[in-house]
Amino acid sequence: MTNVKNFVGIDVSKGFFDAAIIVILKGRWDFIHQKFDCTAEGFKAFYKWMKQHINGAECETVICMEYTGIYNWPITEFLSGTKFVLCLEMAMQIKLSLGVQRGKNDKLDAERIAEYAYVQREKLKQWLPSGKVIEKLQHLMAARERIITASKMLEVPVNEFTQAGNIEMAAILVKIHKPLLGALQKTLAKIEKQLEKTLQEDETIQALYARITSVKGIGRVIGIYLIIYTKGFTILADKKKLGSYTGVVPFDHTSGKTVKKRSKTSHMTNAKLRSNLSMGARSAMIWDPELKLYAEKKMKEGKSYGWCITAVSNKLLARVVACVNNQRNYVIKNAA
């Protein structure tokens, strides 16, 4: 980023946040620190404090913070109404970039985030709001996940007792859990209905969703997740970047003449999206003639089933990106 004079780190917690402004005098680092409440009054106090301690205009000040989901929302909403340059970074990215660190508290975390913003100033990208529809989809999908997790927690002990041969205890638990499971299923159905309604609130998102799900193997869940994590394909719109983010692109593992290991995918990926995409790949390997033939050919060549899942997942993402960029639905090809 050019023309940036001030670097601020914010560590957000539940109910409050710590802010640190980096100050460099005669080659030495120092910080100005303050703690604020996550309230309207706290945000106003933070804004006043910033005006007192920064040099230059708001647009010359970068405010960086870790992405913490719902805890970020109040302060990002406030800052989006200012001219400060806001950057949201993944916690792991900040941690790895600063090397070995000792000690941890909110003040230190805010200072380290400010340091990260300064060191990475040429690579930082300004955060932009996702849009109300995408944010609603994100919250609804989070609610959906909680309901599914709760249902599984109730079903697991029943299955375990059944497998162990204790049919009596399994029957007792089924009777006890039945009202809860019924209520959870009704709630899940309401969430699914609301997801459909939300997708129709924005014509652009609706058209984007139609293109994404036209690819065989990309269903509702994967389609919505792709819209959320790419912010409607305003970021990660390149197939290689999206594949890397999802964890379906293998990376070389070689060094000199002695270290020559097989290429493999990284573990630092969006595990949730990769897991759902793997299920989509399994479906595509059954119902898409071209991908079915491709997988069968590769397995005959000695490739493992897991390797085929990853390769097909990568192909599905490539198809999705092509459909989005070309603004058209995918047409299934018959296998040769």
Secondary structure as a PSIPRED ss2 file (coil, helix, strand):
# PSIPRED VFORMAT (PSIPRED V4.0)

   1 M C   1.000  0.000  0.000
   2 T C   1.000  0.000  0.000
   3 N C   1.000  0.000  0.000
   4 V C   1.000  0.000  0.000
   5 K C   1.000  0.000  0.000
   6 N E   0.000  0.000  1.000
   7 F E   0.000  0.000  1.000
   8 V E   0.000  0.000  1.000
   9 G E   0.000  0.000  1.000
  10 I E   0.000  0.000  1.000
  11 D E   0.000  0.000  1.000
  12 V E   0.000  0.000  1.000
  13 S C   1.000  0.000  0.000
  14 K C   1.000  0.000  0.000
  15 G C   1.000  0.000  0.000
  16 F E   0.000  0.000  1.000
  17 F E   0.000  0.000  1.000
  18 D E   0.000  0.000  1.000
  19 A E   0.000  0.000  1.000
  20 A E   0.000  0.000  1.000
  21 I E   0.000  0.000  1.000
  22 I E   0.000  0.000  1.000
  23 V E   0.000  0.000  1.000
  24 I E   0.000  0.000  1.000
  25 L E   0.000  0.000  1.000
  26 K C   1.000  0.000  0.000
  27 G C   1.000  0.000  0.000
  28 R E   0.000  0.000  1.000
  29 W E   0.000  0.000  1.000
  30 D E   0.000  0.000  1.000
  31 F E   0.000  0.000  1.000
  32 I E   0.000  0.000  1.000
  33 H E   0.000  0.000  1.000
  34 Q E   0.000  0.000  1.000
  35 K E   0.000  0.000  1.000
  36 F E   0.000  0.000  1.000
  37 D E   0.000  0.000  1.000
  38 C C   1.000  0.000  0.000
  39 T C   1.000  0.000  0.000
  40 A H   0.000  1.000  0.000
  41 E H   0.000  1.000  0.000
  42 G H   0.000  1.000  0.000
  43 F H   0.000  1.000  0.000
  44 K H   0.000  1.000  0.000
  45 A H   0.000  1.000  0.000
  46 F H   0.000  1.000  0.000
  47 Y H   0.000  1.000  0.000
  48 K H   0.000  1.000  0.000
  49 W H   0.000  1.000  0.000
  50 M H   0.000  1.000  0.000
  51 K H   0.000  1.000  0.000
  52 Q H   0.000  1.000  0.000
  53 H H   0.000  1.000  0.000
  54 I C   1.000  0.000  0.000
  55 N C   1.000  0.000  0.000
  56 G C   1.000  0.000  0.000
  57 A C   1.000  0.000  0.000
  58 E H   0.000  1.000  0.000
  59 C H   0.000  1.000  0.000
  60 E H   0.000  1.000  0.000
  61 T E   0.000  0.000  1.000
  62 V E   0.000  0.000  1.000
  63 I E   0.000  0.000  1.000
  64 C E   0.000  0.000  1.000
  65 M E   0.000  0.000  1.000
  66 E E   0.000  0.000  1.000
  67 Y C   1.000  0.000  0.000
  68 T C   1.000  0.000  0.000
  69 G H   0.000  1.000  0.000
  70 I H   0.000  1.000  0.000
  71 Y H   0.000  1.000  0.000
  72 N H   0.000  1.000  0.000
  73 W H   0.000  1.000  0.000
  74 P H   0.000  1.000  0.000
  75 I H   0.000  1.000  0.000
  76 T H   0.000  1.000  0.000
  77 E H   0.000  1.000  0.000
  78 F H   0.000  1.000  0.000
  79 L H   0.000  1.000  0.000
  80 S C   1.000  0.000  0.000
  81 G C   1.000  0.000  0.000
  82 T C   1.000  0.000  0.000
  83 K C   1.000  0.000  0.000
  84 F C   1.000  0.000  0.000
  85 V E   0.000  0.000  1.000
  86 L E   0.000  0.000  1.000
  87 C E   0.000  0.000  1.000
  88 L E   0.000  0.000  1.000
  89 E E   0.000  0.000  1.000
  90 M C   1.000  0.000  0.000
  91 A H   0.000  1.000  0.000
  92 M H   0.000  1.000  0.000
  93 Q H   0.000  1.000  0.000
  94 I H   0.000  1.000  0.000
  95 K H   0.000  1.000  0.000
  96 L H   0.000  1.000  0.000
  97 S H   0.000  1.000  0.000
  98 L C   1.000  0.000  0.000
  99 G C   1.000  0.000  0.000
 100 V C   1.000  0.000  0.000
 101 Q C   1.000  0.000  0.000
 102 R C   1.000  0.000  0.000
 103 G C   1.000  0.000  0.000
 104 K C   1.000  0.000  0.000
 105 N C   1.000  0.000  0.000
 106 D H   0.000  1.000  0.000
 107 K H   0.000  1.000  0.000
 108 L H   0.000  1.000  0.000
 109 D H   0.000  1.000  0.000
 110 A H   0.000  1.000  0.000
 111 E H   0.000  1.000  0.000
 112 R H   0.000  1.000  0.000
 113 I H   0.000  1.000  0.000
 114 A H   0.000  1.000  0.000
 115 E H   0.000  1.000  0.000
 116 Y H   0.000  1.000  0.000
 117 A H   0.000  1.000  0.000
 118 Y H   0.000  1.000  0.000
 119 V H   0.000  1.000  0.000
 120 Q C   1.000  0.000  0.000
 121 R C   1.000  0.000  0.000
 122 E C   1.000  0.000  0.000
 123 K C   1.000  0.000  0.000
 124 L C   1.000  0.000  0.000
 125 K C   1.000  0.000  0.000
 126 Q C   1.000  0.000  0.000
 127 W C   1.000  0.000  0.000
 128 L C   1.000  0.000  0.000
 129 P C   1.000  0.000  0.000
 130 S C   1.000  0.000  0.000
 131 G C   1.000  0.000  0.000
 132 K H   0.000  1.000  0.000
 133 V H   0.000  1.000  0.000
 134 I H   0.000  1.000  0.000
 135 E H   0.000  1.000  0.000
 136 K H   0.000  1.000  0.000
 137 L H   0.000  1.000  0.000
 138 Q H   0.000  1.000  0.000
 139 H H   0.000  1.000  0.000
 140 L H   0.000  1.000  0.000
 141 M H   0.000  1.000  0.000
 142 A H   0.000  1.000  0.000
 143 A H   0.000  1.000  0.000
 144 R H   0.000  1.000  0.000
 145 E H   0.000  1.000  0.000
 146 R H   0.000  1.000  0.000
 147 I H   0.000  1.000  0.000
 148 I H   0.000  1.000  0.000
 149 T H   0.000  1.000  0.000
 150 A H   0.000  1.000  0.000
 151 S H   0.000  1.000  0.000
 152 K H   0.000  1.000  0.000
 153 M H   0.000  1.000  0.000
 154 L H   0.000  1.000  0.000
 155 E H   0.000  1.000  0.000
 156 V H   0.000  1.000  0.000
 157 P H   0.000  1.000  0.000
 158 V H   0.000  1.000  0.000
 159 N H   0.000  1.000  0.000
 160 E H   0.000  1.000  0.000
 161 F H   0.000  1.000  0.000
 162 T H   0.000  1.000  0.000
 163 Q H   0.000  1.000  0.000
 164 A C   1.000  0.000  0.000
 165 G C   1.000  0.000  0.000
 166 N C   1.000  0.000  0.000
 167 I H   0.000  1.000  0.000
 168 E H   0.000  1.000  0.000
 169 M H   0.000  1.000  0.000
 170 A H   0.000  1.000  0.000
 171 A H   0.000  1.000  0.000
 172 I H   0.000  1.000  0.000
 173 L H   0.000  1.000  0.000
 174 V H   0.000  1.000  0.000
 175 K H   0.000  1.000  0.000
 176 I H   0.000  1.000  0.000
 177 H H   0.000  1.000  0.000
 178 K H   0.000  1.000  0.000
 179 P H   0.000  1.000  0.000
 180 L H   0.000  1.000  0.000
 181 L H   0.000  1.000  0.000
 182 G H   0.000  1.000  0.000
 183 A H   0.000  1.000  0.000
 184 L H   0.000  1.000  0.000
 185 Q H   0.000  1.000  0.000
 186 K H   0.000  1.000  0.000
 187 T H   0.000  1.000  0.000
 188 L H   0.000  1.000  0.000
 189 A H   0.000  1.000  0.000
 190 K H   0.000  1.000  0.000
 191 I H   0.000  1.000  0.000
 192 E H   0.000  1.000  0.000
 193 K H   0.000  1.000  0.000
 194 Q H   0.000  1.000  0.000
 195 L H   0.000  1.000  0.000
 196 E H   0.000  1.000  0.000
 197 K H   0.000  1.000  0.000
 198 T H   0.000  1.000  0.000
 199 L H   0.000  1.000  0.000
 200 Q C   1.000  0.000  0.000
 201 E C   1.000  0.000  0.000
 202 D C   1.000  0.000  0.000
 203 E H   0.000  1.000  0.000
 204 T H   0.000  1.000  0.000
 205 I H   0.000  1.000  0.000
 206 Q H   0.000  1.000  0.000
 207 A H   0.000  1.000  0.000
 208 L H   0.000  1.000  0.000
 209 Y H   0.000  1.000  0.000
 210 A H   0.000  1.000  0.000
 211 R H   0.000  1.000  0.000
 212 I H   0.000  1.000  0.000
 213 T H   0.000  1.000  0.000
 214 S C   1.000  0.000  0.000
 215 V C   1.000  0.000  0.000
 216 K C   1.000  0.000  0.000
 217 G C   1.000  0.000  0.000
 218 I C   1.000  0.000  0.000
 219 G C   1.000  0.000  0.000
 220 R H   0.000  1.000  0.000
 221 V H   0.000  1.000  0.000
 222 I H   0.000  1.000  0.000
 223 G H   0.000  1.000  0.000
 224 I H   0.000  1.000  0.000
 225 Y H   0.000  1.000  0.000
 226 L H   0.000  1.000  0.000
 227 I H   0.000  1.000  0.000
 228 I H   0.000  1.000  0.000
 229 Y H   0.000  1.000  0.000
 230 T C   1.000  0.000  0.000
 231 K C   1.000  0.000  0.000
 232 G C   1.000  0.000  0.000
 233 F C   1.000  0.000  0.000
 234 T C   1.000  0.000  0.000
 235 I C   1.000  0.000  0.000
 236 L C   1.000  0.000  0.000
 237 A C   1.000  0.000  0.000
 238 D C   1.000  0.000  0.000
 239 K H   0.000  1.000  0.000
 240 K H   0.000  1.000  0.000
 241 K H   0.000  1.000  0.000
 242 L H   0.000  1.000  0.000
 243 G H   0.000  1.000  0.000
 244 S H   0.000  1.000  0.000
 245 Y H   0.000  1.000  0.000
 246 T H   0.000  1.000  0.000
 247 G C   1.000  0.000  0.000
 248 V C   1.000  0.000  0.000
 249 V C   1.000  0.000  0.000
 250 P C   1.000  0.000  0.000
 251 F E   0.000  0.000  1.000
 252 D E   0.000  0.000  1.000
 253 H E   0.000  0.000  1.000
 254 T E   0.000  0.000  1.000
 255 S E   0.000  0.000  1.000
 256 G C   1.000  0.000  0.000
 257 K C   1.000  0.000  0.000
 258 T C   1.000  0.000  0.000
 259 V E   0.000  0.000  1.000
 260 K E   0.000  0.000  1.000
 261 K E   0.000  0.000  1.000
 262 R E   0.000  0.000  1.000
 263 S E   0.000  0.000  1.000
 264 K E   0.000  0.000  1.000
 265 T C   1.000  0.000  0.000
 266 S C   1.000  0.000  0.000
 267 H C   1.000  0.000  0.000
 268 M C   1.000  0.000  0.000
 269 T C   1.000  0.000  0.000
 270 N C   1.000  0.000  0.000
 271 A H   0.000  1.000  0.000
 272 K H   0.000  1.000  0.000
 273 L H   0.000  1.000  0.000
 274 R H   0.000  1.000  0.000
 275 S H   0.000  1.000  0.000
 276 N H   0.000  1.000  0.000
 277 L H   0.000  1.000  0.000
 278 S H   0.000  1.000  0.000
 279 M H   0.000  1.000  0.000
 280 G H   0.000  1.000  0.000
 281 A H   0.000  1.000  0.000
 282 R H   0.000  1.000  0.000
 283 S H   0.000  1.000  0.000
 284 A H   0.000  1.000  0.000
 285 M H   0.000  1.000  0.000
 286 I H   0.000  1.000  0.000
 287 W H   0.000  1.000  0.000
 288 D C   1.000  0.000  0.000
 289 P H   0.000  1.000  0.000
 290 E H   0.000  1.000  0.000
 291 L H   0.000  1.000  0.000
 292 K H   0.000  1.000  0.000
 293 L H   0.000  1.000  0.000
 294 Y H   0.000  1.000  0.000
 295 A H   0.000  1.000  0.000
 296 E H   0.000  1.000  0.000
 297 K H   0.000  1.000  0.000
 298 K H   0.000  1.000  0.000
 299 M H   0.000  1.000  0.000
 300 K H   0.000  1.000  0.000
 301 E C   1.000  0.000  0.000
 302 G C   1.000  0.000  0.000
 303 K C   1.000  0.000  0.000
 304 S C   1.000  0.000  0.000
 305 Y H   0.000  1.000  0.000
 306 G H   0.000  1.000  0.000
 307 W H   0.000  1.000  0.000
 308 C H   0.000  1.000  0.000
 309 I H   0.000  1.000  0.000
 310 T H   0.000  1.000  0.000
 311 A H   0.000  1.000  0.000
 312 V H   0.000  1.000  0.000
 313 S H   0.000  1.000  0.000
 314 N H   0.000  1.000  0.000
 315 K H   0.000  1.000  0.000
 316 L H   0.000  1.000  0.000
 317 L H   0.000  1.000  0.000
 318 A H   0.000  1.000  0.000
 319 R H   0.000  1.000  0.000
 320 V H   0.000  1.000  0.000
 321 V H   0.000  1.000  0.000
 322 A H   0.000  1.000  0.000
 323 C H   0.000  1.000  0.000
 324 V H   0.000  1.000  0.000
 325 N H   0.000  1.000  0.000
 326 N H   0.000  1.000  0.000
 327 Q C   1.000  0.000  0.000
 328 R C   1.000  0.000  0.000
 329 N C   1.000  0.000  0.000
 330 Y C   1.000  0.000  0.000
 331 V C   1.000  0.000  0.000
 332 I C   1.000  0.000  0.000
 333 K C   1.000  0.000  0.000
 334 N C   1.000  0.000  0.000
 335 A C   1.000  0.000  0.000
 336 A C   1.000  0.000  0.000
